[in-house]
Amino acid sequence: MKLLLTGAGGQLGQALLAAVPAGWAVQALPRAECDIGDAAAVQAAMARHAPQAVVNAAAYTAVDRAESEPEAAYRCNAAGPAHLARACRDAGVRLVHISTDFVFDGRQSTPYAPQDPVAPLGVYGQSKWEGEQAVRAQAGDAATILRTAWVYGPSGHNFVRTMLRLLGEREELGVVSDQIGSPTSTASLAQAIYALLAGDAGRGETMHWTDAGVASWYDFAHAIREYAREARPAQRWAALRPIRTAEYPTPARRPAYSVLDCTLPVAVPRAHWREALHPVVAALLRTGP
Ligand SMILES: NC(=O)c1ccc[n+]([C@@H]2O[C@H](COP(=O)([O-])OP(=O)(O)OC[C@H]3O[C@@H](n4cnc5c(N)ncnc54)[C@H](OP(=O)(O)O)[C@@H]3O)[C@@H](O)[C@H]2O)c1
């Protein structure tokens, strides 16, 4: 399999590059080489690399900044996927496009199925939803849309890295306890994506994938602290305090509940989020948050 990977410098892109299946060739396409918001650059990259499949892991992911930079968010998250989907359709190539739980408004109290109505709360979620629609319209059955949530890994900016830094710096830390989701390791997500690409299942469909189990941000922080203490018992780690969303105002509203009903039609092990978190805390402590 000859795969082209956009967003190769991001958290998920790095995890995909670290786990390339034997016999596969993955061509990393960093932003410097191809801005997916530029249709001509996308066409040129497709012609140059002639892949058999494309994974779009590129995204504008600054959820709060998107509220004041909507053009940049839409360019990458809506126009970019449209350009990629058109190029994939023209070349007869499969596209796996990564999307987000932020397409939902979080008013449900049971896991969101892929066909549940979307209602994004902010610019980031809306731009990703428009990207999904463009992918479906342009690439049809050649595309799989894979939504995920609360992504973290050993590289890039994420909640685990931020918590480890703050837990080491502060005496006490307030963390939101009334937003519920499923933390998802980039390593698990990469395995799910490769499993999908290895077969034909999922063509023309929208699917959900996260690690198993649910947590609030407070629960997530608590587990990070537990594993950090286990690894470095002599170090001082901040005490954690649960707070409400209202006590931590942000420019973008976030879904209060965004657990996804995961429906991947391939046999891929789905670890509990705590199990997947453990090695990432260890790796981040080794490299320094
Ligand atoms: N992070 C989460 O919690 C989360 C949750 C749900 C879904 N997702 C989805 O999962 C996917 C991967 O996210 P991630 O966490 O790996 O994101 P990330 O770490 O922010 O990586 C995104 C990558 O996309 C690149 N990029 C941004 N604009 C681009 C453009 N116009 N053209 C080409 N590349 C561009 C970025 O490059 P620069 O670094 O140079 O900007 C970066 O390398 C995205 O589709 C995201 O929406 C993420």
The ligand as an ORCA input file, in Angstrom:
! r2SCAN-3c Opt
* xyz 0 1
  N      -6.610     16.984     19.090
  C      -7.810     16.527     19.453
  O      -8.168     16.473     20.640
  C      -8.770     16.029     18.399
  C     -10.054     15.610     18.800
  C     -10.943     15.148     17.828
  C     -10.546     15.097     16.504
  N      -9.323     15.528     16.139
  C      -8.972     15.485     14.723
  O      -7.880     14.593     14.571
  C      -7.078     15.011     13.468
  C      -5.626     15.092     13.898
  O      -5.526     16.055     14.938
  P      -4.167     16.292     15.728
  O      -4.511     16.359     17.165
  O      -3.096     15.378     15.243
  O      -3.868     17.795     15.240
  P      -2.502     18.628     15.312
  O      -1.536     17.991     16.236
  O      -2.906     20.046     15.510
  O      -1.925     18.438     13.844
  C      -2.539     19.006     12.729
  C      -1.509     19.090     11.632
  O      -2.129     19.704     10.509
  C      -1.204     20.646      9.967
  N      -1.898     21.695      9.232
  C      -2.590     22.757      9.726
  N      -3.058     23.513      8.718
  C      -2.652     22.910      7.572
  C      -2.807     23.208      6.195
  N      -3.510     24.290      5.791
  N      -2.257     22.378      5.277
  C      -1.567     21.274      5.672
  N      -1.374     20.937      6.959
  C      -1.920     21.755      7.885
  C      -0.494     21.207     11.174
  O       0.687     21.828     10.784
  P       1.289     23.027     11.683
  O       1.714     22.370     12.957
  O       2.401     23.545     10.854
  O       0.169     24.006     11.876
  C      -0.276     19.936     11.996
  O       0.880     19.274     11.568
  C      -7.688     16.329     12.981
  O      -8.562     16.065     11.919
  C      -8.487     16.811     14.173
  O      -9.563     17.642     13.781
  C      -8.409     15.977     17.059
*
